[in-house]
Amino acid sequence: MPSTLDLSSLRLIRAIADAGTITGAATTLGFTQPAVSQHVRRLESRLGTALLERHARGVRLTEAGHVLARYGAAVAATVDAAEREVSALTGLHAGRVRVIAIASASATLVPAALTLLRRNAPAVEVDFSEAEPAQAVAAVREGHCDIAITVDDDGVAGRQGPAVERVETGLHRRELMSDASVLALSTQDPLADEPRLHLRDLADARWIAAGAACREHLVRAADTAGFVPRIAYATEDHMAVLAFVAAGLGVALLPGLVAPVAASRPGVTLRSIAGVSRRGVHALTTPDLLRVPAVAATLDALEEAAAVQ
């Protein structure tokens, strides 16, 4: 008995979910709007249930539509991986790799890796963007990117808590490096000349948070040290964090990955600090994508770059 579903139908529903309108999905897929509407009606007829709810600003997926969109992302990612792997069998070490990384990795690790990749596999093109760890992992799982560079949620390299195990189940994990956080202080801060610093010495300090992942890392470390950090300012931009620190508005706990950039900022002193665990930086991809030479070459470049950070 033939299936009521096919790849084109799954891709169509996924496109509608992403675009929010039938017209937008038609543009993405290169179809006309009437053709997409007719396809949806035929699919709803075959399945015996509504997939879309129309409203003034577009369409919403029904519960059944959401199910198809979810499977459509997974199936499309697998098919895309298969097509790229077959293409690679021609012997061309080429392709386009989509990479999403935490912001701190884009300061040093990613540029170094892309430089190596350009030397070792010049035909490989990379699309790059930034995201917090949870969003980066979801992007790999949903087929929106090929490689995610992220960090351990519990702040300890090589160890995963239950939440991390759930989101990473079924993905390939490549350990890259262990990253030691650094403390950024104004050069005028009295603590800048202290020979040794422990996180509990900063219990009364005003903190500047550098992104959600760094903020969570600070809060967990402070909890272990016996205090709740007073976060006075928060920004996603590490350069903005350094400007706040230089102005004497507070101190910040920064990933070691950004230390080479932060060290050149006038008015800022970087110090090592006890009482803060290292974070494990790693790359995630799917087992299918791991067999694509362009993806494998990118992972190798990331690993090589991490070894000298």
C-alpha positions in Angstrom: 0.0 0.0 0.0 1.6 3.3 -1.0 2.4 5.8 1.7 0.3 9.0 2.0 3.5 10.9 2.8 6.5 11.7 0.6 9.6 13.8 1.0 8.2 16.8 -1.0 5.2 17.0 1.3 7.3 16.9 4.4 9.6 19.6 3.0 6.6 21.7 2.0 5.1 21.6 5.5 8.5 22.4 7.0 8.8 25.4 4.7 5.4 26.7 5.7 6.3 26.4 9.3 9.5 28.4 8.8 7.9 31.1 6.6 4.7 31.5 8.4 2.8 32.0 5.1 2.0 29.9 2.1 3.4 32.6 -0.1 6.6 32.6 1.8 6.9 28.9 1.5 6.2 29.0 -2.2 9.0 31.6 -2.7 11.4 29.5 -0.7 10.7 26.3 -2.7 10.3 28.0 -6.1 6.6 27.1 -6.6 3.6 29.3 -7.2 1.3 30.1 -4.3 -1.7 28.3 -5.9 0.4 25.1 -6.4 1.4 25.1 -2.7 -2.2 25.6 -1.6 -3.4 22.8 -3.8 -0.6 20.5 -2.6 -1.6 21.2 1.0 -5.3 20.5 0.3 -4.5 17.2 -1.4 -2.3 16.2 1.5 -5.0 17.1 4.1 -7.5 15.0 2.1 -5.2 12.0 2.0 -4.4 12.3 5.7 -8.0 13.0 6.7 -7.1 15.9 9.0 -6.4 19.7 8.8 -2.7 20.7 8.7 -3.1 24.5 8.6 -5.3 27.1 10.3 -5.7 30.3 8.3 -5.6 33.7 10.0 -5.3 37.4 9.0 -1.4 37.4 8.9 -0.8 34.0 7.4 -1.2 30.4 8.6 -0.6 28.4 11.8 0.1 24.7 11.8 -2.3 22.4 13.6 -1.0 19.8 16.0 -0.8 17.4 13.1 1.0 20.0 11.0 3.6 20.5 13.7 4.3 16.7 13.7 4.9 16.7 10.0 7.1 19.8 10.2 9.2 18.2 12.9 9.8 15.0 10.9 10.3 17.1 7.8 13.3 18.8 9.3 14.9 15.5 10.3 14.2 13.8 7.0 15.4 16.8 5.0 18.6 16.9 7.0 19.2 13.2 6.3 18.5 13.5 2.6 20.8 16.6 2.3 23.5 14.6 4.1 23.0 11.7 1.7 23.2 14.0 -1.3 26.4 15.7 -0.1 28.0 12.4 0.8 27.3 10.9 -2.7 28.6 14.1 -4.3 31.8 13.7 -2.3 32.4 10.3 -3.8 33.4 12.0 -7.0 36.6 12.8 -5.2 36.0 16.5 -4.7 36.9 17.6 -1.2 34.4 20.4 -1.4 31.0 21.6 -0.2 29.3 24.1 2.1 29.4 23.6 5.8 27.1 25.5 8.2 28.7 26.2 11.6 27.0 27.8 14.6 29.2 28.6 17.6 29.0 30.2 21.0 30.2 33.9 20.9 33.4 33.3 22.7 34.6 30.7 20.1 34.2 33.3 17.4 36.8 35.5 19.0 39.7 33.1 18.5 38.9 29.5 17.8 36.7 29.8 14.8 39.0 32.3 12.8 42.0 30.0 13.5 40.1 27.0 12.3 38.8 28.7 9.2 42.4 29.7 8.3 43.5 26.1 8.6 40.5 24.9 6.6 41.3 27.4 3.8 44.8 26.0 3.6 43.9 22.3 3.9 40.6 22.2 2.0 40.2 25.5 0.0 37.2 24.3 -1.9 35.1 24.0 1.4 32.9 27.0 2.0 31.7 27.8 5.6 28.5 29.7 6.6 29.0 31.0 10.2 26.6 32.3 12.8 26.5 32.6 16.6 24.0 31.1 19.2 23.8 30.2 22.8 24.6 26.5 23.6 20.9 25.3 23.7 20.0 27.0 20.5 23.2 25.7 18.8 22.4 22.1 19.7 18.8 22.5 18.6 20.0 23.8 15.2 22.1 20.7 14.6 19.3 18.4 15.6 16.7 20.3 13.4 19.0 20.3 10.4 19.6 24.1 10.4 23.4 23.7 10.7 26.0 21.0 10.3 28.3 21.7 13.2 27.6 23.4 16.6 30.5 24.6 18.8 29.3 24.7 22.4 30.2 24.1 26.0 29.4 21.8 28.8 26.4 23.0 30.8 27.9 21.9 34.1 31.2 23.8 33.5 33.4 20.7 33.7 35.1 19.3 30.6 34.2 15.8 29.8 31.2 15.6 32.2 27.6 16.0 31.2 24.6 16.5 33.4 21.2 14.8 32.6 20.0 17.8 30.6 23.0 17.8 28.3 22.7 14.0 27.8 19.1 14.4 26.6 19.8 17.2 24.1 23.0 15.5 22.8 21.6 12.0 22.5 22.2 10.6 19.0 24.7 13.3 18.1 28.5 12.9 17.5 30.6 14.9 20.0 34.1 15.9 19.3 36.0 17.3 22.4 38.0 20.4 21.4 39.5 21.9 24.5 39.2 22.8 28.2 38.7 26.5 28.7 39.7 28.3 31.9 37.7 31.4 32.7 39.6 34.7 33.5 38.6 37.6 35.7 38.4 41.0 34.0 38.9 44.1 36.3 39.6 47.7 35.8 43.3 48.6 36.1 42.2 51.0 38.8 40.5 48.2 40.9 42.3 47.6 44.2 42.1 43.8 43.5 44.0 44.1 40.3 47.3 44.0 42.2 46.4 41.1 44.5 48.8 38.2 44.0 46.1 35.6 44.3 42.3 35.8 43.8 39.5 33.4 44.7 36.0 33.9 43.5 34.8 34.4 47.0 37.0 37.5 47.2 34.5 39.1 44.7 31.4 38.3 46.7 30.6 42.0 47.1 31.5 43.1 43.6 29.2 44.4 40.9 29.3 41.9 38.0 28.9 42.5 34.3 27.4 39.4 32.6 28.7 38.4 29.2 25.9 36.3 27.6 23.6 33.7 29.0 26.1 30.8 29.1 28.7 32.9 30.9 26.1 34.2 33.3 25.0 30.7 34.2 28.6 29.7 34.7 29.2 32.6 37.0 26.0 31.9 39.0 26.9 28.2 39.5 30.5 29.0 40.6 29.3 31.7 42.9 26.8 29.4 44.5 29.6 26.9 45.2 31.6 29.7 46.7 28.7 30.6 49.0 27.3 33.8 47.5 24.9 35.2 44.9 26.6 37.5 42.4 25.2 41.0 42.1 24.8 41.3 38.3 24.5 45.0 37.6 24.8 44.9 33.8 24.3 42.3 31.1 25.2 42.3 27.5 25.8 39.7 24.7 28.8 41.6 23.4 32.2 40.8 24.9 33.6 44.1 23.7 30.8 46.0 25.5 31.7 44.0 28.6 35.3 45.1 28.4 34.2 48.7 27.9 32.1 48.5 31.1 35.0 47.0 33.0 37.4 49.6 31.8 35.0 52.3 33.0 35.1 50.8 36.5 31.5 49.8 36.5 32.1 46.2 37.6 34.1 43.0 37.1 33.4 40.2 34.6 34.1 36.5 34.4 35.2 35.8 30.8 35.9 32.7 28.8 39.6 32.1 28.3 38.9 31.9 24.6 38.4 35.7 24.5 41.5 36.5 26.7 43.8 37.3 23.7 41.3 39.9 22.5 40.5 41.2 26.0 44.2 41.6 26.9 44.7 44.3 24.4 41.8 46.5 25.8 43.2 49.6 27.5 42.0 50.0 31.1 41.4 46.3 31.6 43.5 43.8 33.7 43.0 40.1 33.2 43.6 37.7 36.1 43.4 34.0 36.7 40.9 33.2 39.5 40.5 30.2 41.7 37.1 28.7 42.6 35.8 28.6 39.0 35.8 25.3 37.1 36.9 24.9 33.5 34.4 24.6 30.7 34.6 21.9 28.1 34.4 23.2 24.6 33.2 20.7 22.0 31.7 20.3 18.5 28.5 18.5 17.7 27.3 17.1 14.4 25.1 14.1 13.4 26.6 10.7 12.6 25.3 11.0 9.0 27.1 14.4 8.5 30.3 13.0 10.0 30.7 11.0 6.9 30.6 14.0 4.6 34.2 14.9 3.8 33.7 18.7 4.0 32.2 18.4 7.5 34.9 16.0 8.6 37.6 18.4 7.3 36.0 21.3 9.3 35.9 19.2 12.5 39.6 18.4 12.0 40.4 22.1 11.5 38.6 23.0 14.7 40.4 20.3 16.6 43.8 21.4 15.2 43.1 25.1 16.0 41.9 24.2 19.6 45.1 22.4 20.3 47.1 25.6 20.1 44.6 27.9 21.9 
